[in-house]
Amino acid sequence: MDRSDYVYGIRPVIEAIEAAKSIDKILIKRDINGDLIRDVFIKAKEYDIPVQRVPIEKLNRITMKNHQGVIAIISPVRYHNLDNLIAGLYESGKTPLGIVLDGVTDARNFGAIARSAECAGADFIIIPEKGSASVTSDSVRSSAGALFHIPVCREKDLSDVVKKLHDNGFNVVGASEKGAENYTLVDFTVPTAIIMGSEETGISSDIIRKCDNLASIPILGKVGSLNVSVACGVMLYEAVRQRMGAL
């Protein structure tokens, strides 16, 4: 991790929060407490920043300097507000196309998805606060800089996200090898959010139940599934194909 990716020490972390630094998450030593630690939790809650209790070994892997049991991981970009983003897309006359990542944890996969999404003209990527890769220097490098150009929203609850997308007129398409519908038969010319699941388990069952379509990509070889970033690229460019044909 580059030194610019984090701030360490209780007071410096509080100051980083108050200075509106774009903080991805705060790591706090598992068994540490006290007034200043409570201040960190209070500030993090005020600014809606995730906090994780972690073992000292995890903090020491980031830096052996005097971190005082507290490290803030700095995001290279600012996360966007989903409500404002959707409203702005409709106001500009666009037919939105977005990606929702449900448990994609590998930074390289996240970066590759962002690269494909930006190249395909997608309007946003949504990630959950927990259990997901986030915008770090590694994911930015894997995206070839695309994460600097495509808005990323970080949301607490993907179930609420799907409801919000439905309320705003989106067709929610889950990409799954278990899907009964060939991906080429899905209508991508309408406002669409494509959900990609985790590398191991796919889309969570709760989110699958909320999808309007479950689309699969034909697998003709002996390996059971595509890499999630490759599958996302295939889905995105089917959307591009349909939308260009509709012009």
DASULLIN-V772387 format. One record per backbone hydrogen bond with DSSP energy under -0.5 kcal/mol. NH is the residue of the N-H (numbers start at 1). CO is the residue of the C=O. E is the energy in kcal/mol with one decimal. If there is no record, write none. Layout:
nh:co:e
NH:CO:E
NH:CO:E
//
This chain:
nh:co:e
5:2:-1.9
6:3:-1.3
7:72:-2.4
9:67:-1.1
9:70:-2.4
13:9:-2.0
14:10:-2.2
15:11:-2.6
16:12:-2.2
17:13:-2.2
18:14:-2.4
19:15:-1.8
20:17:-1.7
21:16:-2.4
23:21:-1.4
24:73:-2.8
25:73:-1.1
26:50:-2.2
27:71:-3.5
28:52:-2.9
29:69:-2.8
30:54:-2.4
32:29:-1.5
38:34:-2.2
39:35:-2.0
40:36:-1.8
41:37:-2.1
42:38:-2.6
43:39:-2.7
44:40:-2.8
45:41:-2.4
46:42:-2.2
47:43:-2.0
48:45:-1.0
49:44:-3.0
50:24:-0.5
52:26:-2.8
54:28:-2.4
54:52:-0.5
58:55:-1.2
59:55:-1.1
60:56:-2.6
61:57:-1.5
62:58:-0.8
62:59:-0.8
63:59:-2.2
67:65:-2.3
70:67:-2.0
71:27:-2.5
72:7:-3.3
73:25:-2.9
73:71:-0.5
74:5:-3.3
74:72:-0.6
75:22:-3.3
76:135:-0.5
80:152:-2.8
82:80:-0.6
85:81:-2.3
86:82:-2.7
87:83:-2.2
88:84:-2.4
89:85:-2.1
90:86:-2.2
91:87:-2.4
92:88:-1.6
93:90:-1.6
94:89:-2.1
96:94:-0.7
98:192:-2.5
99:124:-2.0
100:194:-2.9
101:126:-2.9
102:100:-0.6
102:196:-3.1
103:101:-0.9
105:103:-0.8
110:106:-2.5
111:107:-2.6
112:108:-2.4
113:109:-2.6
114:110:-2.5
115:111:-2.2
116:112:-2.3
117:113:-2.9
118:114:-2.6
119:115:-2.3
120:116:-2.1
121:118:-1.2
122:117:-2.8
123:97:-3.6
124:97:-0.8
125:151:-1.9
126:99:-2.9
127:153:-2.7
128:101:-0.6
129:155:-2.0
133:104:-3.2
136:134:-1.0
140:136:-2.5
141:137:-2.3
142:138:-2.3
143:139:-1.5
144:141:-1.5
145:140:-2.2
146:143:-1.6
148:145:-1.8
149:146:-2.2
150:146:-1.4
151:123:-0.5
153:125:-2.9
155:127:-2.5
155:153:-0.6
161:157:-1.7
162:158:-2.6
163:159:-2.0
164:160:-2.4
165:161:-2.6
166:162:-2.6
167:163:-2.8
168:164:-1.2
169:166:-2.0
170:165:-2.7
171:191:-3.2
172:170:-0.6
173:171:-0.6
173:193:-2.9
174:172:-0.6
174:213:-3.1
175:195:-2.6
176:174:-0.7
176:215:-2.6
179:176:-1.8
181:214:-1.7
183:216:-2.2
185:182:-2.3
186:183:-0.9
188:186:-1.0
192:96:-2.3
193:171:-2.4
194:98:-2.8
195:173:-3.4
195:193:-0.5
196:100:-2.7
196:194:-0.6
197:175:-0.5
198:102:-0.7
198:202:-1.8
202:198:-1.4
208:204:-2.4
209:205:-1.9
210:207:-1.1
211:207:-0.6
211:208:-1.4
212:172:-2.3
213:172:-1.7
215:174:-2.9
215:213:-0.6
216:181:-2.7
220:218:-0.6
231:227:-2.8
232:228:-2.1
233:229:-1.8
234:230:-2.2
235:231:-2.2
236:232:-2.7
237:233:-2.3
238:234:-1.2
239:235:-1.8
240:236:-2.2
241:237:-2.0
242:238:-2.5
243:239:-2.5
244:240:-2.7
245:241:-1.9
246:242:-1.3
247:244:-0.8
//
